């Protein structure tokens, strides 16, 4: 399939995307969603054929994934998807909590009805899916949309994109955790608490809610490592 060399912005406008950027986005999505689990060998030639591009953008895309810490490029052996790096996961989790706590604090200090309405619409859609493990992909996309809406509400979308590049290990860990009983319902409940804190103009409530929300997977990390040892670095 040929890569579509355009992407859609926050309000639906089209932006040109390089072939390397499009391949990077497609491959990263497969790595983070665990469609490409740790140990998967990525062939440059096969990727180029699949997306209808030359080897140059594939090489650039793989280099970006290596910078993200998600793959290891071995010149003589190809490219391999890395295991989840626990140390990097903990560091980026710390960074994420720090940044998103400030995001919701600012939103709660000056609640924007438009932001709240947009986040509420996303939550209604996400709530309709919780418990349906066949819709985990869509549920996860709505989860990202909720957080993206919060960042956009304080004009920090570029900062979120920088942060996302560091969160690949955490996102993979979340994918392992999502099918756990009650996990989807718990995420929905925590999102509502965050939104209620913002809507009521209570920074302390919103900040505490997002700290609790973002610590969920980390609290279950040891259990996940025991359940899926082949996904984690030692």
N, C-alpha and C positions, 0 to 999 in steps of 0.2 A: 504494500500500500504506500502511495506517495504521501509524504508529510505535507500537511496543510500549513503553509507558511504565513499564518496570521493567528492572532489571539484576540480575545475580547477583554476590554477593560472593565472597570467597575460598573460603568453605566451602559455597557453593551457596545461601546465604540470599538472599531477594529484597529489593531496595531500590528505592524509587520513584525514577524518573528523570523530570525535567521534559521537556516536548516539545522545548524548545530544546536541552537536553543530549543527547537522543536523536538529534536531527537533526545536531547538532555531531559526535557520535561517528560517525554514518553517513557524513557528508561527509568528515570527517578521514580515515577509513579509505580512502575512495576516492582522496583526494589522495595520501596516503602510499603507497598501493599502486600508484600511477600509473595507476589506472583513469581518473582525471582528470589528464592530463599538463599540464605548464606551457602556458599559453595558453588552456586551456579556459574558456569563458564560462559562469558559473553564473547561471541565471535564478531569481530568487526565486519567481516565480509557478510555474514548472515544478517546483521543489523542493517547494513547498507542496502541489501537486497529487500529486506522487509519494508523499509521506509522509503525506498526509491531515491536514495541520495548517494553521493560519492563517499569514499573512505575518509576524506578530510573532516567533514562535520561530525562523523562518528567518532573520530579520534578526539576532536575537541570536546564532544559531549562526555566521553569517558574520562577525559582529564578533569572536567568539572566535577564529575561524580567522585573521582579520587580525592579532589580537594574537599569535598563534603565528608570524606571518610567512609564512604559507602562501598567502594570497590578498591581492589589492588591491581594495578597494571604491572604485568610481568612481561617484559619485551619478548621473551622466547616462549612463553607459555600461555599468552592471552590475558584476558581480564577476568578476575574472579570477584563475585560479590562477597564482601567481608561479613563476618559475624557481628552481632551487636556488641559494641564496645561499651562496657559498663561504666568505665571511668568517664568517657566522653558523654555518655548519657546523663550521668549525675551532674556534670558541669553545666551542660546545656539546660538541664531542668532547673538548676539554680538561677541561671540567667533568665529563663522564661518566666519563672515566678516573680523575679524582681521587676521585669519589664511590664508584665501584664497586671501586676498589682497597681503599678502607677497608672496604667491605662484606665482601669476601672475607677480609681480614685478621682481622676480628672473628669471622667464621665459623670460620676455621682455628684461632684461639686457643681456641675452645670448640666443637668439632664436635658438632652435634646430629644424632643418627642419623635422626630423623624428617625433617629438612630434606634430609639426604643421600639418604635413600630416595626422597623425592618428586622430587628433582632427577635421580636415577638413572632413575626411571621415565620422566620426560620425555625424557631422553637416549636411552633405548632406542627410544622412538617416533621421535625425530628421526633416529636412526641408520638406521632402517628405510626412511627416505624419501630419504636423500642420494643424489644422482645422478639422481633422477626429477624433471626440471624441470617436469613437468606438475603436481607437488604443491608448487610453491614457496610458495603461499599458506599451506598447512598447515604446511610446514616453518618458515616465518617466524613463524607463531603459536606454534609450539613453542619457537622461539628466544626469543620474548618471555616465554613461560611460564617458561623456565629462569631468566632474569634476574630475573623477578618473584619466583620462589621464593627466590632468594638475598636479595633485599631483605626479603621477609617473614620470613626466618630471623633477621634482626637487628631486626625490628620497625620497618622503615622504608618501609612500603608507600606512605604519604602522600608521602614524599620522592621516591619513584620516580615517582609521578604528576606531581609538579611538574617533575621532570626530563624526563619523556616529552613534555610540552608544548613543550619547547625543542628536541626532537630530530627534528622533522619533516623538516628538510632532510637530515639524516644518514640517516634511514630511507629516504628516496627514493633517495638515492645508493646505499644498500645494495641496494635493489630492482634497480637497474641492474647492480650487480656480481654479484648472486646467480647469474644463469645462466652466469657465467664457468666454464670448465672447471676442475673440482677445487674450486670455492669451497664448495659444500655439504659436501664431505668435510672440507675444512679447518676449517670452523666446528665440525663434530662433534668433530674431533680436539682443537681448542682447548677446547671445553667439557669434554671428559673430563679434560684436563690441569688445568683449574681445579678440577673436582670432586675429582680425586685429591689435589691439594694441600690442599684443605679436609679431606678424609677422613683424611689422614695427620697432620693437625694441624701443617702446615708453612706458616706465613704467608708466608714469602718465596717459596716455590714457587707458592702460589696467587696472590699479587700479581703476580709476573712473568708468570704464565700469562694473567691477565686483561689486563695491559697489552699483551701481544703480540696477544691476541685482538681487543681493541678498536681496535688500530691498523691492522688489515688493510685496510679500505676506504680509509682516509686515505692509506695508502701507494700505492694504486692510483688516487688521485684524478685526477692529471694524465692518465693513460691513459683514464679514464672521460670526462673533459672533452673529450678529443680524439675519442673514439668517439661521444659523444652531446652535441655542442655546443649543440643546441637546448634541452637540459634545464637548462643552467647560465647563471647571470648572468655577464656579462663581467667 
